[in-house]
Amino acid sequence: MRSQAQVVVIGGGVVGCSVLYHLTKRGISDVLLLERDVLTSGSTWHAAGGFHTLNGDPNVAKLQEYTINLYREIEAVSGQATGVHLSGGVMLVATRDRFDWLKMAHARNRYLGVATELISVKEAKKRFPLLDEKQFIGAMWHPLEGHLDPSGTTHAYAKAARKNGAEIVQKCRVTDMRARGDGWEVITEQGPVLCEHVVNAGGLWAREVGRFAGLELPVLCMAHQYLLTEEMPEVVQFNRDTGKEIVHCIDFDGELYMRQERSGMLVGTYEPNGVPWSPKAAPWNFSSELLPPDLDKISDNLERAFKHHPPLAKAGIKTIIHGPFSFAPDGNPLVGPMRGLKNYWVACGVMAGFSQGGGVGLALANWIADGDPGFDIWAMDVARYGSWATMAYTNAKVRENYGRRFRITFPNEELPAGRPLRTTPLYDRFKQMGGYFGVSYGLEQALWFAPKGKKASEKATFRRSNAFPIIGEECRAVRRSAGIFEISGYAKYEVTGPGAETWLSFVLANRMPQKSRIALTPMLNQNGKLIGDFTIAKADEERFYIFGSGAAESYHMRYWQELLPKDGSVDVRPLTTELTGLSIAGPQSRSLLQKLTDEDMSNDGLPFMTFREMDLGPVPVKIGRLTFTGDLGYEIWCRSDYLMRLHDLLMEAGKDLELRPFGGRALMSLRLEKNWGTWAREYRPIYGPLEAGLGRFVDFRKNDFIGRDAAMAEKETNGRLRLTTFTVDTEDVDVIGDEPIYHDGKVLGWVTSGGYAHYGQKSVAMGYVPKEAAESEDGFEIEIIGRRYPARPQREPLFDPKGERMRA
């Protein structure tokens, strides 16, 4: 075993071997993979081996398609068979809501380029003859589904990597590691290895491997069962009659996945009360073994299987596979560099390794080689979780997610497990006021407020819910008089030091504001793509405040910490809930604020985009003259120990001005009326600033900022896409995101977000289309739940198109 390597990969499952192969494919051949036992031991060897492209995030779905198409390549490079059966598959639904979901999944596949097809249950039975037609109302055919040999596939990755120069050492457990300068010393049973980069692909032991570096990763292993039947005459007959194998099947309402295995069937399920495996620490001596069968645990699911697919009830059980798999709280992988740990990478929580392993390997290899994954992997980025994702929280959320694996999560549905975890001082007060809460980055946030005397509850739906009129009234109250909204969930950072302004000017694309002023600025990566969208305020010569998306706090801190000058001239500090705040907006907001201070709050005294530190009554605050509502308004920040008092002051002063609390749903409606995008929807690392409509916030007069050359190239070529706002002719339904946009009958774009603009009384969608089509005024349609609705570009904002009220 070599004693030094550029990269050490820990873990010899399908994910670790994929990372290894992709590193060598990028030309990084000085790589070493360490496996505690033998390749595939852990969870890979007993996996069912199914694959598909279905995922709630289209960017992850694209990586899953890449993974499936990769299998031909690794077979050719390695000479090792993967046993791929690209049979295609049917997805079956039994309820109207699930059929609506299936229509949306099919529509999303239109712009992903996957040729799915909605088919009748009768047609589905021709391909999957075990089903009882009376149990279902619809189906979808998916050509990119099938199964493979887990062991053969993993060895194909490994052999291909070896051919490219990688070394693999088995029976070599990692026992510890230590940071060494910009690299790591990995301690193993066969001696230490010095390396520049270390990759934790530890699978079932990713949590334990993370602890060697002081991490507590949000992963948990769940005990999962599937069974193999004896030979079934129905399977034999189908094979004889058609010359084909029975296709892969997902029965969503039965919560089942099935495929042919020899002359019988493989049947797997996700039960609602799943049991974690080794929730505190995984035993190192667990290897190629299984857990005792426990059919009682999945008896309800099996009853549904027998009802939906009657031949299964007569089939004998040949084998029961009961083994652990690792999950992250939301079911997506954890991929990327760890904040605060130089050159420490994770590729874990990949429960769907044969659907996602190739894409995870590609992303991580690109990231190590180029400093960027090369595409948008936000849904898999480990930075979507912070230190708040504790062991107990992870346990609760993983169990919830596991039990809902095949269930609908509606766009307005707020899942309860692990909540509340993080709250602000106003949480209990807002509950008493009728607040209905959602959660972002672990923090409870009021989405809307029930009318006095009414219970705050909402029906989960793809259409407009019972909260629709309540949210509408909140929006109208803001536009009519004044509204108050808690902004504590925004990310807040303090940047200080003698080098602060120079450093910020290099990191951010816009020019820095003058003292006591505010600027809006994107942040670009080296490729000129959007990795941040911020408000920045200059408090004094060596102190700035940055405000951005709360969900991206770890993501942005990780990036900034890597860029900080070594001389200590700049410090960046996340303020999290140390700094909390309230926003007031609407035509009466200035009058409300003036009641609480003797300072001049007029437009001359506090102009638009001004920042000031002052007192409101007895409360010391920082005030920014702007709001995300696009109305006249203010963002008011204070330390968390002052927040309750600040809220008291504002509510009391606003009584005679019809001040009304509003929540996050109303805010999203109000911003749509201004054609304003948001981070992780309109602004993501696959779009350039010109494409996203942020070109005016990029200051090319600065000769040195990250991404300048690439952004200039985009400006010179005029980009490829355009973010466009549409009004849509609908009745009781609005876009939720990821719907296809048609122009002259062809799919050429996609929706990023939208909803109903209550004050403007229009259904609104925002999305990207090619720049040539973006110039058209007609011919657009947007598909929502299987129906196309006429759409028209909304060139000017529905509210205050010239910004006169906002600047008044």
C-alpha positions in Angstrom: 0.0 0.0 0.0 1.3 3.4 -0.9 2.0 5.7 2.0 1.1 8.9 0.1 -1.7 9.8 -2.3 -3.3 12.9 -3.7 -6.8 11.5 -2.8 -7.8 8.8 -0.4 -11.3 7.4 -0.8 -12.7 5.6 2.3 -15.3 2.9 1.4 -15.5 0.3 -1.2 -19.2 0.3 -2.0 -20.7 1.4 -5.3 -20.4 5.1 -4.4 -16.7 4.9 -3.3 -15.8 3.0 -6.4 -17.7 5.5 -8.6 -15.8 8.4 -7.0 -12.5 6.5 -7.6 -13.3 5.9 -11.2 -14.4 9.4 -11.9 -11.3 10.9 -10.3 -9.1 8.8 -12.6 -11.3 9.8 -15.5 -10.4 13.4 -14.7 -6.7 12.5 -14.8 -6.2 12.2 -11.0 -4.6 8.8 -10.9 -2.7 9.2 -7.6 -5.7 7.8 -5.8 -6.1 5.2 -3.1 -9.3 3.5 -2.0 -9.4 1.9 1.5 -12.0 -0.7 2.3 -12.4 -2.1 5.8 -13.5 -5.5 4.5 -14.0 -6.4 0.8 -15.6 -4.5 -2.1 -19.4 -4.3 -1.8 -19.5 -5.4 1.8 -21.9 -3.3 3.9 -25.1 -2.4 2.0 -24.0 -2.7 -1.7 -23.9 -6.5 -1.9 -27.5 -7.0 -0.7 -29.1 -4.1 -2.6 -32.0 -4.9 -4.9 -30.1 -3.4 -7.8 -33.0 -1.4 -9.3 -32.5 2.0 -11.0 -34.6 4.8 -12.3 -34.4 8.6 -13.0 -37.4 9.6 -10.8 -36.5 12.4 -8.3 -38.2 15.4 -7.0 -35.4 17.6 -8.1 -34.8 17.7 -11.9 -31.1 18.3 -11.5 -30.7 15.1 -9.5 -32.9 13.3 -12.1 -30.4 14.4 -14.8 -27.6 12.9 -12.8 -29.6 9.7 -12.4 -30.0 9.5 -16.1 -26.2 10.0 -16.4 -25.7 7.1 -14.0 -27.8 4.7 -16.0 -26.2 5.7 -19.3 -22.7 5.2 -17.7 -23.1 1.5 -17.3 -22.2 0.8 -20.9 -19.0 2.8 -20.5 -17.7 1.1 -17.4 -18.4 -2.3 -18.9 -16.4 -1.3 -22.0 -13.5 0.2 -19.9 -13.3 -2.6 -17.3 -14.3 -5.7 -19.3 -16.6 -6.5 -16.3 -20.3 -7.2 -16.9 -22.7 -5.1 -14.9 -25.7 -7.3 -15.6 -27.8 -4.3 -16.7 -31.4 -5.2 -17.7 -32.9 -2.0 -19.1 -36.4 -3.4 -19.0 -38.3 -0.1 -18.6 -41.0 0.1 -16.0 -44.5 1.0 -15.1 -45.6 3.3 -12.3 -49.1 2.5 -11.0 -51.4 4.9 -9.1 -54.7 4.2 -7.4 -55.9 7.7 -6.3 -56.7 11.0 -8.0 -54.1 12.9 -6.1 -51.4 10.4 -7.1 -52.6 10.5 -10.7 -52.2 14.3 -10.6 -48.6 13.7 -9.3 -47.9 11.3 -12.1 -49.1 13.8 -14.7 -46.7 16.3 -13.2 -43.8 13.8 -13.2 -44.6 13.0 -16.9 -44.7 16.7 -17.8 -41.3 17.3 -16.1 -39.8 14.5 -18.1 -40.8 16.4 -21.3 -38.1 19.0 -20.7 -35.7 16.5 -19.2 -35.8 14.7 -22.5 -37.0 11.4 -21.0 -39.7 9.8 -23.1 -42.2 8.7 -20.5 -45.7 7.9 -21.5 -49.0 8.0 -19.6 -50.8 4.7 -20.3 -54.0 3.0 -19.4 -54.1 0.4 -16.7 -55.0 -2.1 -19.4 -51.9 -1.3 -21.2 -49.9 -1.4 -18.0 -51.2 -5.0 -17.4 -49.8 -6.1 -20.8 -46.3 -5.2 -19.5 -46.8 -6.1 -15.9 -49.3 -9.0 -15.9 -49.6 -9.5 -12.1 -51.7 -6.4 -11.4 -55.4 -6.3 -10.8 -56.8 -3.7 -13.1 -59.6 -2.8 -10.6 -57.1 -1.5 -8.1 -55.6 1.3 -10.2 -56.8 4.3 -12.2 -53.7 5.2 -14.2 -50.1 4.4 -15.0 -46.9 5.8 -16.6 -44.4 4.0 -18.7 -40.7 4.9 -18.0 -38.1 3.6 -20.5 -35.1 4.2 -18.2 -35.9 1.7 -15.5 -34.4 -1.7 -14.8 -32.0 -3.5 -12.6 -28.4 -4.8 -12.6 -25.9 -6.9 -10.7 -24.8 -4.9 -7.7 -21.6 -6.8 -7.2 -20.7 -6.8 -10.9 -21.4 -3.1 -11.3 -19.2 -2.2 -8.3 -16.4 -4.3 -9.5 -16.7 -2.7 -13.0 -16.2 0.7 -11.4 -13.2 -0.7 -9.5 -11.6 -2.4 -12.4 -12.0 0.6 -14.6 -10.4 2.8 -11.9 -7.5 0.3 -11.5 -6.9 0.4 -15.3 -6.6 4.2 -15.0 -4.0 4.0 -12.2 -5.9 3.8 -9.0 -5.0 1.5 -6.1 -7.5 -0.4 -4.0 -6.6 -1.9 -0.7 -9.1 -4.3 1.0 -9.1 -5.6 4.6 -7.7 -2.2 5.6 -9.9 -0.4 8.1 -9.4 3.3 8.8 -9.1 3.8 12.5 -8.5 7.6 12.8 -7.3 10.7 10.8 -5.6 13.9 11.6 -5.5 17.2 9.7 -2.0 18.0 8.4 -1.6 21.5 7.0 -3.8 21.5 3.9 -4.1 17.7 3.9 -4.7 14.7 6.0 -3.0 11.8 7.7 -5.3 8.7 7.4 -4.5 6.1 10.1 -5.2 2.5 9.0 -4.7 -1.0 10.3 -1.9 -1.3 7.7 -0.2 2.0 8.6 -0.7 5.8 7.9 -1.3 7.4 4.6 -0.7 11.1 3.9 -3.0 12.7 1.4 -4.1 16.1 0.1 -7.8 15.1 -0.1 -9.9 12.6 1.8 -13.3 11.4 0.7 -15.8 9.8 3.2 -17.8 7.3 1.1 -18.2 5.1 4.2 -21.7 4.0 3.5 -23.1 2.3 6.7 -20.0 3.7 8.5 -20.0 7.2 7.1 -21.1 8.6 10.5 -18.2 6.8 12.3 -15.7 7.8 9.7 -16.9 11.4 10.0 -16.3 11.3 13.8 -12.6 10.7 13.2 -12.6 14.3 11.8 -14.9 15.7 14.5 -18.1 15.5 12.4 -21.5 14.3 13.3 -23.0 13.7 9.8 -26.8 13.7 9.5 -27.1 10.1 8.3 -28.9 7.1 9.8 -29.1 3.5 8.7 -32.6 1.9 8.3 -33.3 -1.8 8.3 -35.0 -2.6 4.9 -36.6 -5.7 3.7 -37.4 -7.2 0.3 -38.3 -10.8 -0.7 -37.7 -13.1 -3.6 -40.5 -15.5 -4.5 -40.3 -19.0 -5.7 -40.9 -19.7 -9.4 -44.3 -18.2 -10.5 -46.3 -19.8 -13.3 -47.5 -16.3 -14.4 -43.9 -15.1 -14.8 -42.9 -18.3 -16.7 -45.9 -17.9 -19.0 -45.3 -14.2 -19.7 -41.7 -14.9 -20.6 -42.7 -17.7 -22.9 -45.5 -15.8 -24.6 -43.5 -12.5 -25.1 -39.9 -13.4 -25.1 -39.3 -10.6 -22.6 -38.9 -10.3 -18.9 -41.6 -8.6 -16.7 -40.7 -5.0 -16.4 -39.9 -3.0 -13.3 -42.9 -1.8 -11.4 -43.5 0.9 -8.7 -46.9 0.6 -7.1 -47.1 4.0 -5.2 -50.3 3.4 -3.3 -49.2 -0.1 -2.4 -45.8 1.3 -1.4 -44.1 -1.4 -3.4 -41.3 -1.9 -5.9 -41.1 -5.1 -7.9 -39.2 -6.7 -10.7 -38.6 -10.1 -12.2 -35.8 -12.2 -10.5 -35.1 -15.4 -12.4 -38.6 -17.1 -12.8 -40.0 -15.3 -9.8 -40.4 -11.8 -8.5 -38.5 -9.5 -6.2 -40.9 -7.5 -4.0 -39.7 -4.7 -1.8 -41.6 -2.2 0.4 -41.1 0.8 2.7 -43.2 0.4 5.9 -44.4 3.5 7.8 -42.8 2.5 11.1 -39.3 1.6 9.9 -36.7 0.6 12.4 -33.2 2.3 12.5 -30.2 0.0 12.5 -27.5 0.8 15.0 -28.8 4.3 15.6 -25.9 5.4 17.8 -22.8 3.6 16.2 -22.5 1.0 13.5 -20.4 -2.1 14.6 -17.2 -2.4 12.6 -17.4 -6.2 12.5 -20.7 -6.1 10.6 -19.9 -7.2 7.0 -21.6 -9.5 4.5 -24.4 -10.5 6.7 -28.1 -9.9 7.0 -30.6 -9.1 9.8 -33.1 -11.7 10.9 -36.3 -11.6 8.7 -39.3 -9.8 10.2 -42.3 -10.1 8.0 -44.6 -9.0 10.7 -43.1 -5.5 10.4 -44.2 -5.3 6.7 -47.4 -7.4 7.0 -49.7 -4.5 6.1 -47.7 -3.7 3.1 -47.7 -7.3 2.0 -51.5 -7.4 2.3 -51.7 -4.5 -0.1 -49.3 -6.3 -2.4 -51.5 -9.4 -2.5 -54.6 -7.3 -3.1 -53.1 -5.2 -5.8 -51.2 -8.1 -7.5 -53.1 -11.3 -6.7 -50.6 -13.9 -8.1 -48.2 -12.8 -5.3 -50.6 -14.2 -2.7 -50.1 -17.7 -4.1 -46.3 -17.4 -4.5 -43.9 -19.1 -2.1 -41.2 -17.0 -0.5 -37.8 -18.2 -1.5 -35.6 -15.7 0.3 -36.0 -12.7 2.6 -33.3 -10.0 2.3 -33.2 -7.8 5.4 -30.3 -5.4 5.6 -29.4 -1.8 6.5 -29.1 1.1 4.1 -28.1 4.7 5.0 -30.3 7.7 4.5 -30.1 11.5 5.0 -33.1 13.3 6.5 -34.7 14.1 3.2 -33.6 10.9 1.3 -31.1 12.6 -1.0 -27.4 12.0 -0.8 -24.9 14.2 1.1 -22.2 15.3 -1.3 -19.4 17.9 -1.3 -16.7 19.5 0.9 -17.3 20.0 4.6 -17.3 23.6 5.9 -14.2 24.3 8.0 -12.4 21.1 7.1 -9.8 21.7 4.4 -10.0 19.1 1.6 -12.5 16.8 3.5 -15.2 15.5 1.2 -18.3 13.4 1.7 -20.3 11.1 -0.6 -22.7 9.4 1.8 -26.3 8.8 2.5 -26.7 7.5 -1.1 -29.5 5.0 -0.5 -30.2 4.7 -4.2 -26.6 3.9 -5.2 -27.4 2.3 -8.5 -29.6 5.3 -9.6 -27.3 8.0 -8.2 -23.8 6.6 -7.7 -22.5 7.6 -11.1 -23.7 11.1 -10.8 -22.4 11.5 -7.3 -19.0 10.3 -8.5 -19.0 12.7 -11.4 -20.0 15.7 -9.2 -17.4 15.0 -6.6 -14.5 14.3 -9.0 -15.3 17.6 -10.8 -15.4 19.4 -7.5 -12.0 18.1 -6.4 -10.4 18.7 -9.8 -12.0 22.1 -10.7 -13.3 23.5 -7.4 -16.9 23.2 -8.7 -19.2 20.2 -9.4 -19.9 21.6 -12.9 -23.6 21.7 -12.5 -26.4 22.3 -10.0 -26.3 19.7 -7.2 -28.0 21.9 -4.5 -30.4 19.1 -3.6 -27.5 16.8 -2.8 -25.1 19.3 -1.3 -24.1 18.5 2.3 -24.3 22.2 3.0 -28.1 22.1 3.0 -27.7 21.0 6.6 -26.0 22.8 9.4 -25.0 21.8 12.9 -28.6 21.9 14.0 -29.2 18.5 12.2 -28.4 16.6 15.3 -28.5 12.8 15.8 -32.0 12.9 17.3 -33.3 15.2 14.6 -31.8 13.0 11.9 -33.3 9.9 13.5 -36.8 11.5 13.5 -36.6 12.8 9.9 -35.0 9.7 8.4 -37.7 7.5 9.9 -40.4 9.9 8.6 -38.9 10.0 5.1 -38.4 6.3 5.0 -42.0 5.6 5.7 -43.1 8.1 3.1 -40.8 6.9 0.4 -43.7 6.3 -2.1 -46.1 8.8 -0.7 -47.1 12.2 -2.0 -45.6 15.2 -0.3 -47.8 18.1 -1.5 -46.2 21.5 -2.2 -48.1 23.0 0.7 -47.6 20.1 3.1 -45.4 20.6 6.2 -44.2 17.4 7.7 -44.1 17.2 11.5 -41.1 14.9 12.5 -38.3 16.5 14.4 -40.2 19.8 14.9 -40.1 22.3 16.4 -36.3 22.3 16.6 -35.1 25.9 16.0 -37.4 28.7 17.0 -37.1 32.5 17.5 -38.5 34.3 20.5 -41.7 35.1 18.6 -42.6 31.4 18.0 -45.0 30.9 20.9 -46.5 34.4 20.3 -47.1 33.6 16.7 -48.7 30.3 17.6 -51.1 32.2 19.9 -51.8 34.6 17.0 -52.9 31.7 14.8 -49.6 31.2 12.9 -49.3 28.2 10.6 -45.7 27.2 10.4 -43.3 25.8 7.9 -39.6 25.1 8.4 -36.5 26.2 6.5 -32.9 25.3 7.5 -34.4 23.8 10.7 -36.0 27.1 11.7 -39.8 27.5 12.3 -41.3 30.3 10.2 -44.9 31.5 10.1 -46.4 30.9 6.6 -49.8 32.5 7.3 -52.0 33.5 10.2 -55.5 32.1 10.8 -58.3 34.6 11.4 -59.1 35.1 15.0 -61.0 32.2 16.5 -60.1 29.8 13.7 -57.7 26.9 13.8 -54.5 27.1 11.8 -54.8 24.0 9.6 -54.4 23.5 5.9 -55.5 20.7 3.5 -52.6 19.3 1.5 -53.3 19.7 -2.2 -51.8 20.4 -5.6 -54.4 23.1 -6.1 -55.4 26.2 -4.1 -56.0 25.3 -0.5 -58.2 26.6 2.2 -55.4 29.0 3.1 -55.7 30.7 -0.3 -58.2 33.5 0.8 -56.3 34.1 4.1 -53.1 34.6 2.2 -54.9 36.9 -0.2 -56.1 39.1 2.6 -52.6 39.3 4.0 -51.3 40.5 0.7 -54.0 43.1 0.3 -53.4 44.4 3.8 -49.8 45.0 2.9 -50.7 46.9 -0.3 -53.6 48.7 1.4 -52.0 49.8 4.7 -49.2 47.9 6.4 -48.0 44.4 7.1 -45.4 43.0 9.5 -43.3 39.9 8.8 -40.5 38.2 10.7 -37.3 38.1 8.7 -35.2 36.2 11.4 -34.9 33.3 8.9 -32.8 35.3 6.5 -29.1 34.5 6.6 -27.1 37.4 8.2 -23.3 37.8 8.2 -21.0 40.4 9.6 -17.8 41.1 7.6 -15.2 43.1 9.4 -11.5 44.1 9.2 -9.2 46.4 7.4 -9.4 44.3 4.2 -13.1 43.8 4.3 -14.1 46.1 1.4 -11.4 44.9 -0.9 -12.2 41.3 -0.2 -15.9 41.8 -0.7 -15.3 43.6 -3.9 -13.4 40.6 -5.2 -15.9 38.0 -4.0 -19.1 39.8 -5.0 -20.0 41.0 -8.5 -21.4 44.5 -7.8 -19.7 47.5 -6.5 -19.7 48.0 -2.8 -22.1 50.6 -1.3 -21.0 53.8 0.3 -21.2 54.1 4.1 -24.8 53.9 5.4 -26.0 52.6 2.0 -27.2 49.3 0.6 -26.4 47.5 -2.6 -27.9 44.4 -4.3 -25.3 42.0 -5.6 -25.0 38.5 -7.1 -22.1 36.3 -6.3 -20.6 34.3 -9.2 -18.3 31.2 -9.4 -15.3 31.1 -11.7 -17.6 30.0 -14.5 -19.7 33.1 -14.1 -22.7 31.3 -12.7 -24.9 32.4 -9.8 -23.9 31.0 -6.4 -25.5 33.8 -4.3 -27.8 36.7 -4.3 -27.4 39.2 -1.5 -28.2 42.6 0.0 -25.1 44.2 1.4 -25.0 47.2 3.8 -21.9 49.2 4.8 -22.1 50.2 8.4 -18.7 51.8 8.6 -15.3 51.6 6.9 -14.4 48.2 8.3 -17.8 46.7 9.0 -20.4 45.3 6.5 -23.6 43.3 6.9 -24.7 40.8 4.3 -28.3 39.4 4.1 -29.2 36.4 2.0 -31.1 33.1 1.9 -31.2 31.4 5.3 -31.1 27.9 3.7 -27.8 28.7 2.1 -25.9 29.8 5.2 -23.6 26.8 5.4 -23.2 26.8 1.7 -22.0 30.4 1.6 -19.9 30.2 4.8 -18.1 27.2 3.4 -17.2 29.1 0.2 -16.2 32.3 2.0 -14.0 30.6 4.5 -12.0 29.0 1.7 -11.4 32.5 0.3 -10.5 34.5 3.4 -7.0 36.0 3.3 -4.4 34.2 5.4 -3.3 37.5 7.1 -6.4 37.8 9.2 -7.4 41.1 7.7 -11.0 39.9 7.1 -13.4 38.1 9.3 -16.8 36.7 8.3 -19.2 35.7 11.0 -22.6 34.2 10.5 -25.1 35.9 12.9 -27.8 33.2 12.6 -30.4 34.0 15.2 -28.1 36.2 17.2 -29.5 38.9 14.9 -33.2 38.7 14.4 -35.6 41.0 12.7 -39.0 42.2 11.5 -40.0 43.8 8.2 -42.8 46.3 7.9 -44.2 47.1 4.4 -47.0 49.0 2.8 -48.0 52.6 2.3 -48.5 53.2 6.1 -45.1 51.7 7.1 -43.3 55.0 7.2 -46.0 56.6 9.4 -45.8 53.6 11.7 -42.0 53.8 12.0 -42.0 57.6 12.6 -44.2 57.0 15.7 -41.3 55.3 17.4 -38.4 57.7 16.8 -37.6 61.4 16.7 -35.3 60.8 13.7 -36.4 61.9 10.3 -38.0 58.9 8.6 -39.1 60.9 5.5 -37.8 60.0 2.0 -35.2 62.7 2.4 -34.2 61.6 5.9 -34.0 57.9 5.1 -33.9 57.4 1.3 -34.5 54.1 -0.5 -31.5 51.7 -0.1 -30.2 53.4 3.1 -28.9 51.6 6.1 -28.9 53.2 9.6 -28.2 52.1 13.2 -30.5 53.9 15.6 -33.0 53.3 18.5 -36.7 52.6 18.1 -38.1 53.5 21.5 -35.7 51.7 23.9 -34.6 49.1 21.3 -31.3 49.5 19.4 -31.8 48.4 15.8 -30.3 48.4 12.3 -32.7 49.6 9.6 -32.5 49.0 5.9 -34.9 50.9 3.7 -36.1 48.1 1.5 -38.3 45.0 1.6 -38.8 41.9 -0.5 -42.5 42.9 -1.0 -41.5 45.6 -3.5 -43.5 48.1 -1.5 -42.5 51.0 0.6 -41.0 49.3 3.6 -38.1 48.6 6.0 -36.1 45.7 7.3 -35.5 46.2 11.0 -32.8 44.1 12.8 -32.1 43.7 16.5 -30.4 41.3 18.9 -32.7 38.3 19.7 -33.1 39.5 23.3 -34.8 42.6 22.0 -37.1 41.0 19.5 -40.2 40.6 21.6 -40.0 44.2 22.7 -39.5 45.4 19.2 -42.6 43.4 18.1 -44.6 44.9 20.9 -43.6 48.4 19.9 -44.5 47.9 16.2 -47.8 46.2 16.9 -48.9 48.9 19.3 -47.9 51.7 17.0 -49.6 50.0 14.1 -53.0 49.5 15.7 -54.6 52.6 14.2 -52.8 52.0 10.8 -54.4 48.6 10.2 -51.1 46.8 10.7 -51.6 43.1 10.0 -49.1 40.2 10.4 -48.3 38.3 7.2 -46.4 35.1 6.5 -44.0 33.6 4.1 -46.7 32.6 1.6 -47.9 36.1 1.2 -44.3 37.3 0.8 -43.8 34.9 -2.1 -47.0 36.2 -3.7 -46.0 39.8 -3.3 -42.5 39.3 -4.8 -44.1 37.6 -7.9 -45.9 40.9 -8.5 -42.5 42.5 -8.9 -41.0 39.8 -11.2 -38.4 39.1 -8.5 -36.7 35.8 -8.3 -35.4 33.9 -5.3 -32.3 31.9 -4.5 -32.5 28.1 -5.2 -35.4 28.7 -7.6 -34.6 31.4 -10.2 -31.0 31.9 -9.0 -28.9 28.7 -9.1 -25.4 27.7 -10.3 -26.7 26.8 -13.8 -27.6 30.3 -14.7 -25.6 33.4 -15.5 -26.5 36.8 -14.2 -27.6 38.1 -17.6 -29.8 35.1 -18.1 -31.3 35.6 -14.7 -32.0 39.3 -15.2 -29.3 40.4 -12.7 -26.9 41.8 -15.3 -27.5 45.3 -14.1 -26.0 44.3 -10.7 -22.7 43.2 -12.2 -20.2 46.0 -12.2 -17.7 45.3 -15.0 -15.8 48.5 -14.2 -14.2 46.4 -11.5 -11.3 44.6 -13.1 -11.0 41.9 -10.5 -13.9 39.9 -9.2 -14.6 36.1 -9.3 -16.3 35.1 -12.5 -15.7 38.5 -14.3 -14.3 37.0 -17.5 -17.0 34.4 -17.8 -19.7 36.9 -17.0 -18.2 39.3 -19.7 -18.3 36.4 -22.2 -22.0 35.9 -21.4 -22.6 39.6 -21.9 -20.8 39.5 -25.3 -22.7 36.5 -26.5 -26.0 37.6 -24.9 -26.3 34.3 -23.0 -28.5 31.4 -24.0 -31.6 31.7 -21.7 -33.8 34.3 -20.3 -35.7 34.3 -17.0 -39.2 35.3 -18.0 -42.3 36.1 -15.9 -45.7 34.9 -17.3 -49.3 35.4 -16.4 -51.2 32.2 -16.8 -54.9 31.7 -17.6 -55.9 29.3 -14.9 -58.9 28.8 -12.7 -58.2 26.9 -9.4 -54.6 25.9 -9.9 -51.1 27.6 -10.1 -47.7 26.4 -10.9 -45.5 25.1 -8.2 -42.2 24.7 -10.1 -40.7 22.4 -12.7 -43.6 22.5 -15.1 -42.7 22.6 -18.9 -43.1 25.8 -20.9 -44.3 25.4 -24.5 -43.9 27.8 -27.3 -45.7 27.1 -30.6 -46.4 23.6 -29.4 -42.9 22.6 -28.4 -41.4 22.3 -25.0 -38.5 24.6 -24.7 -38.4 25.9 -21.1 -39.3 25.2 -17.5 -40.9 26.9 -14.6 -38.8 27.7 -11.6 -41.5 29.0 -9.3 -44.8 30.8 -9.3 -48.2 31.1 -7.6 -51.1 33.5 -7.4 -50.4 37.2 -7.2 -53.3 38.2 -4.9 -53.1 41.9 -5.3 -52.6 41.8 -9.0 -55.2 39.0 -9.2 -53.2 36.9 -11.7 -51.7 33.5 -11.7 -48.0 34.0 -12.2 -45.1 31.7 -13.3 -41.4 32.5 -13.6 -39.1 30.3 -15.7 -36.4 30.1 -18.2 -36.8 29.9 -22.0 -34.3 30.4 -24.8 -33.5 34.0 -25.4 -34.9 33.9 -29.0 -38.3 32.7 -27.7 -38.3 35.1 -24.8 -38.8 38.0 -27.3 -42.2 36.5 -28.4 -45.4 38.0 -27.1 -47.6 35.0 -27.8 -47.6 31.3 -28.5 -46.8 30.3 -24.9 -48.5 27.6 -22.8 -47.6 26.1 -19.4 -48.6 22.5 -18.5 -50.1 22.2 -15.0 -51.3 18.8 -13.8 -51.7 17.4 -17.3 -53.4 20.4 -18.9 -51.9 23.2 -21.0 -52.9 26.8 -20.0 -52.3 29.9 -22.2 -49.5 32.1 -20.8 -48.3 35.5 -21.7 -45.0 37.3 -20.9 -45.5 39.9 -18.2 -42.8 42.4 -19.2 -43.6 45.0 -16.5 -44.3 44.1 -12.9 -47.9 43.8 -12.0 -47.4 46.1 -9.0 -45.6 49.5 -9.1 -43.9 48.8 -12.4 -41.7 52.0 -12.2 -40.9 51.4 -8.5 -42.4 54.8 -7.5 -44.1 53.5 -4.4 -41.0 51.5 -3.3 -38.8 54.6 -3.6 -41.4 57.2 -2.3 
